[in-house]
Amino acid sequence: MENEPTPMEPRNHKEESVIVLDFLPNGYPSDPRPMHRKSAIVQALGKDHFTLLELVPKKGIFLQPLEEVYIGEGKREQIHHIVGRLPVIKLTSTAKSELEFVVKDMVQKDSKRFVEFFNKAQPLTTRMHQLELIPGLGKKHMWEILEQRKEKDFESFDDLKKRVKLMPDPEKAIIKRIVSEIEGEEKHRIFTD
């Protein structure tokens, strides 16, 4: 199909589901408003685009970290409304500590999507390739990946490790890259919006 985004292009789509990073039943402790004016807050990570979001749950709803919650169009069972994007600086210590674990879990559950990145990655400029944005991958790995994928697409992270000599663990490298993008440390975004 024409104009369909590849797995590594940011898509600016809305998230359908999120994974809870932290649940604050009494809102933020730093919120100066009286207790009866505060609402519960959910800090969550989008499943498709790794967007950090701040949500307000419906009254009487209590959520646990790592719980998956629907936030898409239509009837939402647990979420009253989406406040908006959540700046990394506003993450609670619990949310920060859960972030890498949640990203790792998401990459493992959808590994095909991330292996596909290695099969479809393209040059960014005449001197830089998307593959070089992955931590631990240099020009040598990039050329070997490009040669190997001409013969046959990679089927898994293990297949990638077997066929590309001295390849750093691709799963760990992808996780590191996604966390780095979420934390705003990267100029180019491959996996996050």
C-alpha positions in Angstrom: 0.0 0.0 0.0 1.2 3.5 -0.8 2.1 6.0 2.0 1.7 3.3 4.7 4.2 4.1 7.5 7.0 1.6 8.0 7.5 0.1 11.5 10.2 2.7 12.3 8.4 5.9 11.2 6.7 8.0 13.9 3.0 7.9 13.1 1.4 10.6 15.3 -1.5 8.3 15.9 -3.4 8.1 19.2 -2.8 5.3 21.6 -5.5 2.7 22.0 -4.1 1.0 25.1 -1.6 1.9 27.8 0.4 0.1 30.5 0.1 1.7 33.9 3.5 2.8 35.3 2.1 4.4 38.5 -1.3 5.0 40.1 -1.7 8.0 42.5 -5.1 7.6 44.2 -4.7 11.0 45.9 -3.2 12.9 43.0 0.3 14.4 43.1 1.6 15.1 46.6 3.0 18.4 45.3 -0.5 19.6 44.2 -1.4 22.4 46.6 -5.2 22.0 46.2 -7.2 20.7 49.1 -7.7 16.9 49.2 -11.3 17.1 48.1 -10.3 19.0 44.9 -7.6 16.5 43.8 -8.3 13.7 41.5 -6.5 10.4 41.1 -3.7 10.3 38.5 -2.4 7.5 36.3 1.0 7.7 34.7 1.1 5.3 31.7 3.0 4.3 28.6 1.2 3.8 25.3 1.5 0.3 23.8 1.9 1.3 20.2 3.9 4.5 20.1 5.5 4.5 23.6 3.8 7.8 24.5 4.0 8.8 28.1 0.5 9.9 29.2 -1.2 11.3 32.2 -4.7 10.0 32.8 -7.6 10.5 35.2 -9.4 7.3 36.2 -13.1 7.1 36.8 -14.2 7.6 40.4 -13.8 4.4 42.5 -11.3 2.8 40.0 -8.0 1.7 41.4 -5.3 0.5 39.0 -2.1 -1.4 39.6 1.3 -0.8 37.9 1.7 -3.0 34.8 -2.1 -3.2 34.3 -3.2 -2.7 30.7 -5.9 -0.1 30.2 -8.0 0.8 27.1 -8.0 4.6 26.3 -9.1 4.6 22.7 -12.3 5.9 21.2 -15.7 4.9 22.5 -16.5 3.6 26.0 -13.7 3.5 28.4 -14.3 1.3 31.4 -11.6 2.7 33.7 -10.4 6.0 32.4 -12.4 9.2 32.7 -10.2 11.4 30.5 -6.7 11.8 29.2 -4.9 14.9 30.6 -2.3 14.8 27.9 1.4 13.9 27.3 3.4 13.4 30.4 6.9 15.0 30.5 9.6 12.6 31.7 10.5 15.0 34.4 7.1 14.6 36.0 7.4 10.8 36.3 7.2 9.5 39.8 10.1 7.3 41.1 7.8 4.3 40.8 7.0 5.1 37.2 10.7 5.7 36.4 11.6 2.3 37.9 8.8 0.5 36.0 9.6 2.2 32.6 12.5 -0.1 31.4 10.7 -3.2 32.7 7.5 -2.3 30.8 9.4 -1.4 27.6 11.3 -4.8 27.8 8.0 -6.7 28.3 6.4 -4.8 25.3 9.4 -5.6 23.0 9.4 -9.2 24.0 5.6 -9.6 23.4 5.8 -7.9 20.0 9.4 -8.9 19.0 8.3 -9.5 15.3 7.6 -5.7 15.0 11.1 -4.9 16.2 12.9 -7.6 14.1 11.0 -6.1 11.2 12.9 -2.9 11.9 16.2 -4.7 11.0 14.6 -6.0 7.8 13.2 -2.6 6.7 15.5 0.1 8.1 16.6 2.7 5.5 19.3 5.3 5.2 18.6 8.7 7.0 21.2 10.5 4.9 24.0 9.6 2.5 26.3 9.2 5.5 23.9 7.8 8.2 21.6 4.7 8.3 18.8 4.1 10.7 20.5 0.9 11.9 23.4 3.0 13.2 20.9 4.7 15.7 20.7 1.4 17.6 23.1 1.4 20.5 26.2 -0.7 19.8 25.6 -0.9 16.1 28.3 0.7 13.9 29.0 0.7 10.2 30.4 -2.9 10.2 27.2 -4.3 11.8 25.1 -2.2 9.5 26.8 -3.5 6.3 26.6 -7.1 7.6 22.8 -6.7 8.4 22.2 -5.2 5.0 24.0 -8.1 3.3 22.3 -10.8 5.3 18.8 -9.4 4.8 19.3 -9.3 1.0 19.6 -13.1 1.2 16.6 -13.6 3.5 14.6 -11.5 6.1 15.5 -12.0 9.7 12.9 -14.1 11.5 13.8 -13.4 15.2 16.3 -11.7 17.5 18.1 -15.1 17.7 18.2 -15.4 13.9 19.7 -11.9 13.8 22.4 -12.8 16.4 23.3 -16.0 14.6 23.7 -14.4 11.1 25.4 -11.2 12.1 28.8 -11.8 13.8 29.6 -10.2 17.1 26.2 -8.5 17.1 25.3 -6.9 20.4 22.1 -8.3 21.9 19.5 -6.8 19.5 16.7 -7.0 22.0 18.6 -5.2 24.7 19.8 -2.6 22.1 16.2 -1.9 21.0 15.0 -1.6 24.6 17.9 0.8 25.4 17.0 2.9 22.3 13.3 3.1 23.1 13.9 4.1 26.7 16.4 6.7 25.5 13.9 8.1 23.0 11.2 8.2 25.7 13.6 10.1 28.0 14.1 12.7 25.2 17.8 12.0 24.7 17.6 11.3 21.0 17.5 13.7 18.0 16.0 11.0 15.7 13.0 9.0 16.8 12.6 5.6 15.4 10.0 3.9 17.7 8.3 6.7 19.6 6.1 9.6 18.7 
